[in-house]
Amino acid sequence: MIDVHYWPTPNGHKVTIFLEEAGLPYKLVPVNIGKGEQFTPQFLAISPNNRMPAIVDHAPRDGGAPISVFESGAILIYLGEKTGKFLPGPDKVRARKEVIEWLMWQMGGLGPMSGQAGHFLNYAPDDIPYGKKRYTQEVNRLYGVMNKRLADCDYLAGDYSIADMASYPWVAIWKRLNQTMDEFPHLARWIERMKARPAVDRAYKAGEKISPPRTGGMSEEERKILFGQTAASVAAVVR
Protein backbone atom coordinates (compact mmCIF):
# COMPACT_ATOMS: atom_id res chain seq x y z
CA MET A 1 0.00 0.00 0.00
CA ILE A 2 1.16 3.52 -0.79
CA ASP A 3 -0.03 6.48 1.27
CA VAL A 4 -0.36 9.59 -0.88
CA HIS A 5 -0.29 12.80 1.11
CA TYR A 6 -2.24 14.87 -1.30
CA TRP A 7 -4.44 17.74 -2.32
CA PRO A 8 -6.04 17.94 -5.80
CA THR A 9 -3.63 20.38 -7.42
CA PRO A 10 -1.65 19.82 -10.63
CA ASN A 11 1.26 18.35 -8.69
CA GLY A 12 -1.07 16.11 -6.72
CA HIS A 13 -2.75 14.85 -9.88
CA LYS A 14 0.60 13.73 -11.33
CA VAL A 15 0.99 11.05 -8.70
CA THR A 16 -2.55 9.72 -8.72
CA ILE A 17 -2.44 9.48 -12.52
CA PHE A 18 0.59 7.20 -12.25
CA LEU A 19 -0.95 5.08 -9.53
CA GLU A 20 -4.17 4.66 -11.50
CA GLU A 21 -2.27 3.83 -14.69
CA ALA A 22 -0.09 1.27 -12.91
CA GLY A 23 -2.94 -0.23 -10.90
CA LEU A 24 -1.07 0.18 -7.62
CA PRO A 25 -3.11 0.16 -4.40
CA TYR A 26 -2.97 3.52 -2.65
CA LYS A 27 -4.67 5.55 0.04
CA LEU A 28 -5.18 9.28 -0.20
CA VAL A 29 -4.20 11.20 2.93
CA PRO A 30 -5.66 14.70 2.52
CA VAL A 31 -3.34 17.64 3.16
CA ASN A 32 -5.56 20.71 3.06
CA ILE A 33 -3.09 23.35 1.94
CA GLY A 34 -5.65 26.13 2.41
CA LYS A 35 -5.79 25.31 6.12
CA GLY A 36 -2.02 25.00 6.55
CA GLU A 37 -1.90 21.24 7.06
CA GLN A 38 1.34 21.15 5.06
CA PHE A 39 3.05 22.73 8.07
CA THR A 40 2.22 20.04 10.61
CA PRO A 41 5.19 18.20 12.14
CA GLN A 42 3.81 14.91 10.83
CA PHE A 43 3.82 16.13 7.24
CA LEU A 44 7.16 17.93 7.50
CA ALA A 45 8.70 14.65 8.63
CA ILE A 46 8.13 13.23 5.13
CA SER A 47 8.12 16.48 3.12
CA PRO A 48 10.64 18.95 4.58
CA ASN A 49 9.83 21.51 1.87
CA ASN A 50 6.24 21.71 3.22
CA ARG A 51 4.84 20.98 -0.20
CA MET A 52 2.60 18.16 -1.23
CA PRO A 53 2.45 15.58 -2.67
CA ALA A 54 4.57 13.16 -0.73
CA ILE A 55 4.23 9.39 -0.52
CA VAL A 56 5.02 6.66 1.95
CA ASP A 57 5.58 3.27 0.32
CA HIS A 58 4.87 0.53 2.83
CA ALA A 59 6.12 -2.20 0.48
CA PRO A 60 9.38 -0.95 -1.04
CA ARG A 61 11.30 -3.14 -3.46
CA ASP A 62 14.07 -3.86 -0.95
CA GLY A 63 11.59 -5.34 1.52
CA GLY A 64 12.72 -3.00 4.26
CA ALA A 65 11.04 -0.30 6.30
CA PRO A 66 8.59 2.08 4.62
CA ILE A 67 10.15 4.69 2.34
CA SER A 68 8.92 8.27 2.07
CA VAL A 69 9.47 10.36 -1.04
CA PHE A 70 8.76 14.05 -1.56
CA GLU A 71 8.79 16.21 -4.73
CA SER A 72 6.42 15.10 -7.47
CA GLY A 73 9.14 14.44 -10.07
CA ALA A 74 11.12 12.31 -7.64
CA ILE A 75 7.95 10.42 -6.77
CA LEU A 76 7.28 9.65 -10.43
CA ILE A 77 10.83 8.38 -10.95
CA TYR A 78 10.58 6.28 -7.78
CA LEU A 79 7.29 4.75 -8.86
CA GLY A 80 8.56 4.17 -12.39
CA GLU A 81 11.56 2.29 -11.04
CA LYS A 82 9.45 0.41 -8.51
CA THR A 83 7.02 -0.87 -11.12
CA GLY A 84 9.13 -0.92 -14.27
CA LYS A 85 6.36 1.06 -15.98
CA PHE A 86 6.31 4.39 -17.83
CA LEU A 87 10.06 4.92 -17.33
CA PRO A 88 12.52 2.89 -19.42
CA GLY A 89 15.13 0.98 -17.42
CA PRO A 90 18.84 1.85 -17.25
CA ASP A 91 19.55 -0.54 -20.12
CA LYS A 92 17.42 1.59 -22.47
CA VAL A 93 19.73 4.56 -22.24
CA ARG A 94 18.31 6.70 -25.03
CA ALA A 95 14.64 6.19 -24.26
CA ARG A 96 15.21 6.77 -20.53
CA LYS A 97 17.18 9.91 -21.29
CA GLU A 98 14.27 11.38 -23.27
CA VAL A 99 11.72 10.68 -20.56
CA ILE A 100 13.90 12.27 -17.88
CA GLU A 101 14.64 15.27 -20.11
CA TRP A 102 10.96 16.04 -20.57
CA LEU A 103 10.19 15.35 -16.92
CA MET A 104 12.89 17.83 -15.86
CA TRP A 105 11.57 20.29 -18.45
CA GLN A 106 8.20 20.14 -16.75
CA MET A 107 9.63 20.40 -13.25
CA GLY A 108 11.92 23.31 -14.06
CA GLY A 109 9.79 25.21 -16.56
CA LEU A 110 6.20 24.29 -17.31
CA GLY A 111 5.12 23.83 -13.69
CA PRO A 112 6.82 26.85 -12.10
CA MET A 113 5.97 29.23 -14.94
CA SER A 114 2.34 28.09 -15.03
CA GLY A 115 2.17 28.48 -11.28
CA GLN A 116 3.46 32.04 -11.46
CA ALA A 117 1.08 32.91 -14.28
CA GLY A 118 -1.82 31.48 -12.31
CA HIS A 119 -0.78 33.47 -9.24
CA PHE A 120 -0.64 36.85 -10.96
CA LEU A 121 -3.80 36.19 -12.97
CA ASN A 122 -5.99 34.64 -10.29
CA TYR A 123 -4.61 35.16 -6.77
CA ALA A 124 -2.43 38.26 -6.49
CA PRO A 125 -4.15 40.88 -4.28
CA ASP A 126 -2.92 43.66 -6.58
CA ASP A 127 -3.17 43.96 -10.35
CA ILE A 128 0.40 43.72 -11.63
CA PRO A 129 0.34 43.91 -15.46
CA TYR A 130 4.05 43.18 -15.82
CA GLY A 131 3.76 39.95 -13.81
CA LYS A 132 0.75 38.83 -15.82
CA LYS A 133 2.47 39.54 -19.13
CA ARG A 134 5.81 38.05 -18.14
CA TYR A 135 4.45 34.68 -17.09
CA THR A 136 1.59 34.28 -19.55
CA GLN A 137 4.07 34.90 -22.36
CA GLU A 138 6.46 32.33 -20.95
CA VAL A 139 3.66 29.77 -20.66
CA ASN A 140 2.81 30.54 -24.27
CA ARG A 141 6.42 29.89 -25.26
CA LEU A 142 6.45 26.59 -23.39
CA TYR A 143 3.22 25.53 -25.10
CA GLY A 144 4.99 26.26 -28.36
CA VAL A 145 7.82 23.93 -27.35
CA MET A 146 5.32 21.18 -26.59
CA ASN A 147 3.38 21.79 -29.78
CA LYS A 148 6.52 21.48 -31.90
CA ARG A 149 7.55 18.29 -30.12
CA LEU A 150 4.11 16.72 -30.44
CA ALA A 151 3.95 17.36 -34.17
CA ASP A 152 6.02 14.23 -34.69
CA CYS A 153 4.94 11.97 -31.83
CA ASP A 154 1.86 11.14 -29.80
CA TYR A 155 3.58 11.66 -26.45
CA LEU A 156 6.43 13.83 -25.20
CA ALA A 157 9.07 11.10 -25.05
CA GLY A 158 7.63 8.99 -27.89
CA ASP A 159 5.85 6.40 -25.78
CA TYR A 160 3.46 7.34 -22.99
CA SER A 161 5.51 8.05 -19.88
CA ILE A 162 5.85 9.88 -16.60
CA ALA A 163 6.74 12.98 -18.62
CA ASP A 164 3.18 13.13 -19.93
CA MET A 165 1.71 12.45 -16.50
CA ALA A 166 3.75 15.32 -15.07
CA SER A 167 2.87 17.79 -17.81
CA TYR A 168 -0.82 17.17 -18.40
CA PRO A 169 -2.19 18.59 -15.12
CA TRP A 170 -0.35 21.85 -15.75
CA VAL A 171 -1.62 22.15 -19.33
CA ALA A 172 -5.18 21.08 -18.49
CA ILE A 173 -5.63 24.47 -16.79
CA TRP A 174 -4.77 26.45 -19.94
CA LYS A 175 -7.97 28.53 -19.82
CA ARG A 176 -7.11 29.79 -16.33
CA LEU A 177 -3.73 30.87 -17.66
CA ASN A 178 -5.19 33.07 -20.41
CA GLN A 179 -4.02 30.75 -23.17
CA THR A 180 -5.73 29.52 -26.30
CA MET A 181 -5.25 26.32 -28.26
CA ASP A 182 -5.78 28.03 -31.62
CA GLU A 183 -2.06 28.17 -32.36
CA PHE A 184 -1.23 24.79 -30.82
CA PRO A 185 -3.09 22.06 -32.77
CA HIS A 186 -0.68 19.26 -31.85
CA LEU A 187 -0.81 20.18 -28.18
CA ALA A 188 -4.61 20.34 -28.33
CA ARG A 189 -4.75 16.80 -29.71
CA TRP A 190 -2.41 15.61 -26.96
CA ILE A 191 -4.66 17.19 -24.32
CA GLU A 192 -7.66 15.31 -25.71
CA ARG A 193 -5.61 12.11 -25.91
CA MET A 194 -4.60 12.44 -22.27
CA LYS A 195 -8.07 13.44 -21.10
CA ALA A 196 -9.54 10.34 -22.75
CA ARG A 197 -7.36 7.94 -20.78
CA PRO A 198 -9.52 6.13 -18.19
CA ALA A 199 -6.79 6.29 -15.55
CA VAL A 200 -6.55 10.06 -15.91
CA ASP A 201 -10.30 10.35 -15.48
CA ARG A 202 -10.19 8.15 -12.37
CA ALA A 203 -7.37 10.22 -10.90
CA TYR A 204 -9.27 13.45 -11.27
CA LYS A 205 -12.46 11.95 -9.88
CA ALA A 206 -10.52 10.72 -6.84
CA GLY A 207 -9.41 14.31 -6.27
CA GLU A 208 -12.95 15.63 -6.51
CA LYS A 209 -13.92 13.33 -3.65
CA ILE A 210 -11.28 14.98 -1.50
CA SER A 211 -12.11 18.54 -2.50
CA PRO A 212 -14.65 19.52 -5.19
CA PRO A 213 -13.49 22.05 -7.82
CA ARG A 214 -13.54 25.63 -6.57
CA THR A 215 -16.44 27.86 -7.51
CA GLY A 216 -15.45 30.93 -5.52
CA GLY A 217 -12.39 32.97 -4.73
CA MET A 218 -9.73 32.54 -2.08
CA SER A 219 -10.23 33.78 1.44
CA GLU A 220 -7.76 36.16 3.03
CA GLU A 221 -6.75 33.46 5.53
CA GLU A 222 -6.03 31.00 2.72
CA ARG A 223 -4.01 33.67 0.92
CA LYS A 224 -1.86 34.25 3.99
CA ILE A 225 -1.24 30.53 4.44
CA LEU A 226 -0.41 29.82 0.81
CA PHE A 227 1.52 32.96 -0.10
CA GLY A 228 2.74 34.49 3.14
CA GLN A 229 5.15 31.89 4.47
CA THR A 230 8.85 32.39 5.19
CA ALA A 231 11.65 30.30 6.71
CA ALA A 232 10.35 31.36 10.11
CA SER A 233 7.02 29.68 9.35
CA VAL A 234 8.64 26.26 9.09
CA ALA A 235 10.96 26.82 12.03
CA ALA A 236 8.03 27.78 14.24
CA VAL A 237 6.24 24.51 13.46
CA VAL A 238 9.13 22.12 14.02
CA ARG A 239 10.49 23.64 17.25
Secondary structure, 3 states (H helix, E strand, C coil): CEEEEECCCHHHHHHHHHHHHHCCCEEEEECCCCCCHHHCHHHHCCCCCCCCCEEEECCCCCCCCCEEEECHHHHHHHHHHHHCCCCCCCCCHHHHHHHHHHHHHHHHHHHHHHHHHHHHHHHCCCCCHHHHHHHHHHHHHHHHHHHHHHCCCCECCECCCHHHHHHHHHHCCHHHHCCCCCCCHHHHHHHHHHHCCHHHHHHHHHHHHHCCCCCCCCCHHHHHHHHCCCHHHHHHHHC
